[in-house]
Amino acid sequence: MSTYRPIANLISNFTVKHNGCPLPVTHFTASKDSEDRLTRQLYNLGSEISSYTDSQVPNDYEDGVEVAKGANWLRTAPGIPSSAIQGFRAPGLTGIKDETFEFVKAASLSYDASIEDRAAPSNTISPSQYNRIWPYTMDYGNPNCPTCSRSFSGLWEVRASSLVHPNGTLLPLVDALSADVDDVYDILTYNFAQV
Protein backbone atom coordinates (compact mmCIF):
# COMPACT_ATOMS: atom_id res chain seq x y z
CA MET A 1 0.00 0.00 0.00
CA SER A 2 2.94 2.38 0.56
CA THR A 3 3.49 2.66 -3.19
CA TYR A 4 -0.17 2.92 -4.23
CA ARG A 5 -0.65 6.69 -3.76
CA PRO A 6 2.52 7.78 -5.58
CA ILE A 7 1.81 5.39 -8.47
CA ALA A 8 -1.87 6.42 -8.69
CA ASN A 9 -0.82 10.11 -8.70
CA LEU A 10 1.80 9.47 -11.35
CA ILE A 11 -0.54 7.70 -13.76
CA SER A 12 -3.30 10.23 -13.14
CA ASN A 13 -0.92 13.01 -14.21
CA PHE A 14 0.32 11.18 -17.31
CA THR A 15 -2.73 9.52 -18.79
CA VAL A 16 -2.27 11.28 -22.14
CA LYS A 17 0.91 11.70 -24.18
CA HIS A 18 1.97 15.04 -25.59
CA ASN A 19 0.32 14.08 -28.89
CA GLY A 20 -3.03 13.41 -27.21
CA CYS A 21 -2.84 9.61 -27.39
CA PRO A 22 -3.53 7.55 -24.26
CA LEU A 23 -0.46 6.51 -22.29
CA PRO A 24 -1.00 2.96 -21.07
CA VAL A 25 0.66 1.80 -17.87
CA THR A 26 1.04 -1.89 -17.05
CA HIS A 27 1.35 -3.23 -13.51
CA PHE A 28 2.67 -6.78 -13.19
CA THR A 29 0.91 -7.85 -10.04
CA ALA A 30 1.01 -10.89 -7.75
CA SER A 31 -1.41 -11.74 -4.97
CA LYS A 32 1.40 -11.76 -2.41
CA ASP A 33 1.67 -8.32 -0.77
CA SER A 34 -1.12 -6.89 -2.95
CA GLU A 35 -4.47 -5.54 -1.88
CA ASP A 36 -7.37 -6.64 -4.07
CA ARG A 37 -9.15 -3.30 -3.72
CA LEU A 38 -6.10 -1.25 -4.74
CA THR A 39 -5.34 -3.54 -7.68
CA ARG A 40 -8.90 -3.04 -8.89
CA GLN A 41 -8.59 0.74 -8.42
CA LEU A 42 -5.48 0.82 -10.62
CA TYR A 43 -7.42 -1.09 -13.26
CA ASN A 44 -10.31 1.38 -12.94
CA LEU A 45 -7.83 4.26 -13.46
CA GLY A 46 -7.11 2.78 -16.89
CA SER A 47 -4.03 0.72 -16.09
CA GLU A 48 -3.43 -2.70 -17.55
CA ILE A 49 -3.04 -5.31 -14.82
CA SER A 50 -0.91 -8.28 -15.82
CA SER A 51 0.42 -11.41 -14.18
CA TYR A 52 3.53 -11.93 -12.08
CA THR A 53 4.49 -14.82 -9.80
CA ASP A 54 3.74 -14.92 -6.09
CA SER A 55 7.13 -16.34 -5.20
CA GLN A 56 8.89 -13.44 -6.94
CA VAL A 57 11.89 -15.76 -7.10
CA PRO A 58 13.65 -16.19 -10.43
CA ASN A 59 13.20 -19.67 -11.95
CA ASP A 60 10.50 -20.62 -9.40
CA TYR A 61 7.83 -20.86 -12.08
CA GLU A 62 9.28 -23.67 -14.15
CA ASP A 63 6.33 -26.01 -13.69
CA GLY A 64 3.82 -23.41 -14.92
CA VAL A 65 1.83 -23.37 -11.66
CA GLU A 66 3.02 -19.88 -10.68
CA VAL A 67 2.16 -18.46 -14.12
CA ALA A 68 -1.40 -19.80 -14.03
CA LYS A 69 -1.85 -18.95 -10.33
CA GLY A 70 -1.05 -15.26 -10.94
CA ALA A 71 -3.50 -14.92 -13.82
CA ASN A 72 -6.24 -16.81 -11.94
CA TRP A 73 -5.85 -14.61 -8.85
CA LEU A 74 -6.28 -11.45 -10.94
CA ARG A 75 -9.51 -12.85 -12.40
CA THR A 76 -11.00 -13.75 -9.02
CA ALA A 77 -9.85 -11.62 -6.06
CA PRO A 78 -9.65 -8.10 -7.57
CA GLY A 79 -12.13 -9.12 -10.27
CA ILE A 80 -10.16 -8.05 -13.33
CA PRO A 81 -12.01 -9.29 -16.44
CA SER A 82 -10.29 -12.27 -18.09
CA SER A 83 -10.21 -10.41 -21.40
CA ALA A 84 -8.21 -7.59 -19.77
CA ILE A 85 -5.43 -9.81 -18.38
CA GLN A 86 -3.01 -10.12 -21.26
CA GLY A 87 0.60 -10.35 -20.11
CA PHE A 88 3.18 -12.05 -17.90
CA ARG A 89 6.55 -10.99 -16.55
CA ALA A 90 9.08 -13.36 -14.99
CA PRO A 91 10.70 -12.42 -11.67
CA GLY A 92 14.06 -10.78 -12.13
CA LEU A 93 13.63 -11.16 -15.89
CA THR A 94 15.59 -14.40 -15.63
CA GLY A 95 15.10 -18.04 -16.44
CA ILE A 96 13.38 -17.32 -19.74
CA LYS A 97 13.21 -20.33 -22.06
CA ASP A 98 10.77 -22.05 -24.37
CA GLU A 99 8.82 -23.56 -21.47
CA THR A 100 8.15 -20.06 -20.11
CA PHE A 101 6.27 -19.19 -23.29
CA GLU A 102 4.37 -22.51 -23.20
CA PHE A 103 3.11 -21.60 -19.71
CA VAL A 104 2.16 -18.07 -20.80
CA LYS A 105 0.10 -19.47 -23.69
CA ALA A 106 -1.47 -22.14 -21.45
CA ALA A 107 -2.61 -19.39 -19.05
CA SER A 108 -4.45 -17.73 -22.01
CA LEU A 109 -2.17 -14.70 -21.98
CA SER A 110 -1.19 -12.78 -25.12
CA TYR A 111 2.32 -11.58 -24.35
CA ASP A 112 5.47 -11.96 -22.32
CA ALA A 113 7.46 -8.98 -20.99
CA SER A 114 10.41 -10.79 -19.45
CA ILE A 115 13.27 -9.72 -21.71
CA GLU A 116 14.95 -6.44 -20.83
CA ASP A 117 15.44 -3.81 -23.52
CA ARG A 118 18.55 -1.95 -22.34
CA ALA A 119 18.99 1.04 -24.62
CA ALA A 120 22.62 1.83 -25.44
CA PRO A 121 24.57 3.06 -28.47
CA SER A 122 26.17 -0.39 -28.74
CA ASN A 123 22.73 -2.07 -28.83
CA THR A 124 21.79 -2.47 -32.50
CA ILE A 125 18.18 -3.33 -31.60
CA SER A 126 17.55 -0.34 -29.31
CA PRO A 127 20.37 2.21 -29.75
CA SER A 128 18.77 4.90 -27.54
CA GLN A 129 16.05 5.51 -24.98
CA TYR A 130 13.93 7.05 -27.74
CA ASN A 131 14.69 4.54 -30.50
CA ARG A 132 13.55 1.15 -29.23
CA ILE A 133 12.38 -2.07 -30.80
CA TRP A 134 8.62 -2.45 -31.18
CA PRO A 135 6.81 -5.46 -29.72
CA TYR A 136 6.97 -8.48 -32.02
CA THR A 137 5.24 -11.84 -32.39
CA MET A 138 7.06 -15.05 -31.66
CA ASP A 139 5.48 -16.64 -34.74
CA TYR A 140 9.01 -17.30 -36.03
CA GLY A 141 10.80 -17.61 -32.70
CA ASN A 142 12.33 -15.07 -30.35
CA PRO A 143 15.63 -13.73 -31.71
CA ASN A 144 16.39 -11.90 -28.46
CA CYS A 145 16.20 -14.98 -26.24
CA PRO A 146 19.44 -16.96 -26.42
CA THR A 147 17.91 -19.88 -24.48
CA CYS A 148 14.89 -20.16 -26.79
CA SER A 149 14.66 -22.16 -29.99
CA ARG A 150 10.95 -22.66 -30.78
CA SER A 151 8.19 -20.55 -32.30
CA PHE A 152 5.01 -19.59 -30.44
CA SER A 153 2.35 -18.56 -32.91
CA GLY A 154 0.19 -15.68 -31.72
CA LEU A 155 2.30 -14.91 -28.65
CA TRP A 156 3.95 -11.47 -28.44
CA GLU A 157 7.16 -10.27 -26.80
CA VAL A 158 6.92 -6.77 -25.32
CA ARG A 159 10.40 -6.01 -24.09
CA ALA A 160 10.81 -4.40 -20.66
CA SER A 161 12.42 -0.99 -21.07
CA SER A 162 15.23 0.22 -18.85
CA LEU A 163 14.85 3.69 -17.35
CA VAL A 164 16.86 6.91 -17.52
CA HIS A 165 17.64 8.96 -14.42
CA PRO A 166 16.88 12.70 -14.80
CA ASN A 167 20.67 13.24 -14.85
CA GLY A 168 20.92 11.04 -17.99
CA THR A 169 22.28 7.87 -16.34
CA LEU A 170 20.86 4.60 -17.68
CA LEU A 171 19.21 2.66 -14.83
CA PRO A 172 18.08 -0.91 -14.32
CA LEU A 173 14.39 -1.67 -14.46
CA VAL A 174 12.26 -0.12 -11.74
CA ASP A 175 12.00 -3.31 -9.68
CA ALA A 176 15.79 -3.43 -9.42
CA LEU A 177 16.11 0.14 -8.12
CA SER A 178 17.24 0.55 -4.54
CA ALA A 179 15.97 4.15 -4.33
CA ASP A 180 13.23 5.22 -1.95
CA VAL A 181 9.64 5.82 -3.09
CA ASP A 182 10.18 9.55 -3.74
CA ASP A 183 13.27 8.89 -5.89
CA VAL A 184 11.45 6.20 -7.87
CA TYR A 185 8.53 8.59 -8.33
CA ASP A 186 10.90 11.26 -9.71
CA ILE A 187 12.55 8.74 -12.05
CA LEU A 188 9.20 7.47 -13.35
CA THR A 189 7.87 11.03 -13.75
CA TYR A 190 10.92 11.96 -15.77
CA ASN A 191 10.60 8.88 -18.02
CA PHE A 192 6.86 9.34 -18.56
CA ALA A 193 7.43 12.98 -19.51
CA GLN A 194 9.87 11.85 -22.23
CA VAL A 195 7.32 9.64 -24.01
Secondary structure as GFF3:
##gff-version 3
##sequence-region A 1 195
A	DSSP	alpha_helix	4	13	.	.	.	ID=ss1
A	DSSP	beta_strand	26	29	.	.	.	ID=ss2
A	DSSP	alpha_helix	36	44	.	.	.	ID=ss3
A	DSSP	beta_strand	48	51	.	.	.	ID=ss4
A	DSSP	alpha_helix	65	76	.	.	.	ID=ss5
A	DSSP	three_ten_helix	82	84	.	.	.	ID=ss6
A	DSSP	beta_strand	87	88	.	.	.	ID=ss7
A	DSSP	three_ten_helix	91	93	.	.	.	ID=ss8
A	DSSP	alpha_helix	98	106	.	.	.	ID=ss9
A	DSSP	beta_strand	111	112	.	.	.	ID=ss10
A	DSSP	beta_strand	116	117	.	.	.	ID=ss11
A	DSSP	beta_strand	136	138	.	.	.	ID=ss12
A	DSSP	beta_strand	152	157	.	.	.	ID=ss13
A	DSSP	beta_strand	160	161	.	.	.	ID=ss14
A	DSSP	beta_strand	163	164	.	.	.	ID=ss15
A	DSSP	beta_strand	170	171	.	.	.	ID=ss16
A	DSSP	three_ten_helix	174	176	.	.	.	ID=ss17
A	DSSP	alpha_helix	181	194	.	.	.	ID=ss18
###
